[in-house]
């Protein structure tokens, strides 16, 4: 499998700079994953303290985004990276934006959890949201893992999950509309459930974006706004043709 060459440069400090920003991105990713997990647990368990943790942690995620972005700008200005190194830096600058937005969506879910904690918890403990949340957590984890290993094959699996996430989101929307029509007393709760599902659907979109940056980083191909089947076909043809 083709990977970006980060092995050796004339300046060992350049290697250290590249590895440092990549490590910081993965650290930021770990914080965002924890935010997402905590927000979903806060929703299911009516845990106000856990929801408050998510909101508080968002400041650290935002700070990391700024620090990593500044480090990448310094690399671009002082090192003038080329080829795979340039793609790595560009991919990092884009990925941290998506990670910050995942953190924002987790914070939204935490705020929703705080509101729902004041209502009687349903017997199913928001089963549909928890199921959708598990799907999205897998997407985020696999996208970050693919970034860490620069594995374009693993990155290609992330958009496949996104199709299922979209289907689950639409199903939750339909259920909420039905519940609201049958019992107007459920309108407040169902609106919050709908907003939580929407936040998770957006998290899935951001995870897919990160996976696409991996493909760009490894192969130099921009596959945004491209159908999954076309991406797979294009990369397969590239591999069979022995393109670098």
N, C-alpha and C positions, 0 to 999 in steps of 0.2 A: 504494500500500500504506500502511496506517495505521501510524504510529509514535508512540512516546511523545514528547511535546514537552519537549525539554530546552533549548529555545532561549534564552529570556530570563526572568530574574526581576528583581525590584526590587533584590535583592542580588546583585552579581556574584560575591561570595564563595560564595553558595549554589550557583551554577553550577559554580564551581571545586570545591566539595566533592563534588558529584554526579559530576562528570567524574573526580575523583581516585579515588573508590571504585570506579567502573566500570573505570578503567584498572588499578587494583590487582587487581581480580578477573581481568582478562585476563592480567595478569602471572602471577598464581597459576596460571591455566589453562595458560600456557605451560610453567611448571615441572612441572606434573602431566603434561602431554603428554610432556615429555622423560623424566620418570620411567618412564612406561609404555613408551616406545620403548627405553630403556636396559634395563629389566627383561626385555623380550622378546629383545633382542640378547644379553643375558647368558645367557639360557636356551639359545638356539640355538648360541651360540659357546663355551659353557662359560667365560665370562669372569667370573672371581671379582671382579676389580677393578671392573668395570662394575656388578656386583650390589652391591658395597659402596658405590658412588657413590649408588645409588638409596636405600639405607638411610640414608645420611648426609643426602641432600637432603630427606628427609621432615621433618626438624626445621624447615627453612626454610618448607616448605609449612604446617606446623602454626602457625608463628609468624605467617605472613601471614593465616591464617584468623582468629586472635585479633585482629590489628591491624585488619583490614577490618571485623570484627564490631563492634569498639569504635567505629570511625569511623561506621558506620551508626547505632549507638545514639546517638551525639552528634548526628547529623543529625536523627534522630527527636525527640530531646529539645529541641534548640535551634531547629530550623527548622520543625517541624510541617508536613512536606510533605503535599500533597494530590494526589488524582487520579493522573496518570501518574507524577509524581515519587515518590509514596508507593509505587506498584507497583514502580518501579525499585528502591528501597531494599529493599523486602521480597524481591523476586526475588534481589537480590544476597546478602542474608543467608541465603537458602535455598541458592543455588547454591554458595556457598563451603563449605557443609557437604558437598555432594555431591562437590566437588572434593577436599576433604580425604580423603574416603572412597575416591575413586579413587586418591589417593596411597597410602593404606593398602593397597589391593589390589595396587598396583604393588610395594610393599615386600614383600608376601607372595610374589609371583612371584619377586622377587629372592632371598628366602630359599630358595625352592624351587630356584632356579638354583644356589645355593651347595651345596645338598645333592646335586643331580644331577651337579654337576661332579666329584664323587668317583666317579661310576659311568662305565662306558664309554658314550660317546655313540652313539646309534643312527645308522644310515646316513642316515635321512631328516631328522635334526636337528630332530625334533619338528615335522614339517611341518604336522600338523593344528593344533597350538597356534599356530604362526606364522600360519597362515591365519586362524584365529579372531582372533588379535591384530590382524591388518591390518583386519579388519572393525570391531573395536572402536575402533581408532585413528581410523578414518574417522568413527565416531559421535561421539567426543569432539571431534575437530577441527570437524566440522560444527555441533555444538551450541554450541561457543565462538564460531565464526564467526557463527552466527545471533544470538547474544547481542551480539556486537560491533556488528553491523549492525542489530540490532533487527528482524530479518527473520523474521516468523512463517511465511512460506511455506517458507523453508529449514528452520525448526525442525520443521515438519510432516514433513519427509523423514527425520528422525532415527529416529522410532519404526518406520518401515518397515524400516530396517536391523536393528532389534532382533528382528524376527521371524526373520530369517536367522541372527542370532547365537544365538538360542535353539535353532534347528534344529541348528546346528553343535555346540553344547555337548552336546545330547542324543546326537548321533552319536559324539562323542568318548567320552562315558560308556559307550556300548554297546561301542565298540571296546576300551576299557580292561578292561571286565569280561570280554570274550572272551579277551583276551591273558592275563589273570590265571588264567582257568580252564585255558587251554592250557599255560601255563608258570608254575607257582607262583614260580619264581625272579624273575619280572617284577613280582611284587606290589608291592614297595617303589617301583619306578620308576613303575608305572601309578597308584598312589595319588597320587604327587606330580603326575603329569600331570593326573589328575582334579581335584586341588585348584587347579592353575594354570588349568585351563579354567573352574572355578567362579569363580575370582577375575575372570577376563575377562568372564564372563557378568554378574557384578555390576557391573563397570565399565560395561558396556552399559546396565544399568538406571539407573545414575547419570547417564550421558549423556542418556538419555531424559528423566530428571527435569529436567535443565537446559533441554532443549528445551521442556518443558512450561512452565517458568517464563518463557521468552521469549513464549510465546503469552499467558500471563497478563499479562505486562508490557505487551504491545502492545494486546491486546484486552480486558483486564480479566476474562477468563474462566478459571476454574479447571477444567482438563481432566484433572486427576489421576484415575486409576481409571476413565477413560472410554475406550471402544473407539475405535481410530483412525478407523474409518469414521464414527462418530458425531461425532468432533471435526471431521473434514473437512466433513461435512454441515452442522454447526452454524456453522462459520466461513464456509462458502460462502453460507449463507442470510443471515448477518449482512452479508456484503459486498454481496450482491445487494439487500438491503433498505436499504443506505446507512446502516447504524447507525454512530455515531461511535466 
